[in-house]
Amino acid sequence: MCVINTAVNAKDHLTEKLKLRESLTKGIVADVEHEIEDMLEWAADSLPAEERKALREEMIAQARLVTEALTTEELQNEGARRSYTCGAVATARHLINVRMAQSKRG
């Protein structure tokens, strides 16, 4: 009987941990998405809508990949979360500038 309870408790713990990871990941991706949307609102009008959409999708996909690689403890670290969000915003800003420069040349 003890073995059954241990197995059930382990399964419940794993389920709770997976739910926590999912919730933390959704929160981080939502933070990144919000910041990118704000930045794209202020981007120059010369940045075409399809470039804006591509940039947004690229940054969201990157955020998902990064969060999948992190441990649950890392996902829970507020400082790391803020740092990653700021890094994602800096990367998006750089990509906006690169794409705008390319559109001026092309």
TAZIGI-V429439 format. One record per pair of residues at least 4 apart in sequence whose C-alpha atoms are under 8 Angstrom apart, sorted by the first residue. I is the first residue (numbers start at 0). J is the second residue. If there is no record, write none. Layout:
# TAZIGI-V429439
I J
I J
This chain:
# TAZIGI-V429439
0 4
1 5
2 6
3 7
4 8
5 9
6 10
7 11
8 12
9 13
10 14
11 15
12 16
13 17
14 18
15 19
16 20
16 71
17 21
18 22
19 23
19 71
20 24
20 71
20 74
21 25
22 26
23 27
23 74
23 75
24 28
24 63
24 66
24 67
24 74
25 29
26 30
27 31
27 62
27 66
27 80
27 84
28 32
28 59
28 62
28 63
29 33
30 34
30 84
31 35
31 58
31 59
31 62
31 84
31 87
31 88
32 36
32 55
32 58
32 59
33 37
34 38
34 84
34 88
35 39
35 55
35 58
35 88
35 91
36 40
36 55
37 41
38 42
38 88
38 92
39 51
42 46
42 95
45 99
46 50
46 51
46 95
46 98
46 99
46 102
47 51
48 52
49 53
50 54
50 98
51 55
52 56
53 57
54 58
54 91
54 94
54 95
55 59
56 60
57 61
58 62
58 87
58 91
59 63
60 64
61 65
62 66
62 87
63 67
64 68
65 69
66 74
69 73
69 74
70 74
71 75
72 76
73 79
74 79
74 80
75 80
76 80
77 81
78 82
79 83
80 84
81 85
82 86
83 87
84 88
85 89
86 90
87 91
88 92
89 93
90 94
91 95
92 96
93 97
94 98
95 99
96 100
97 101
98 102
99 103
100 104
101 105
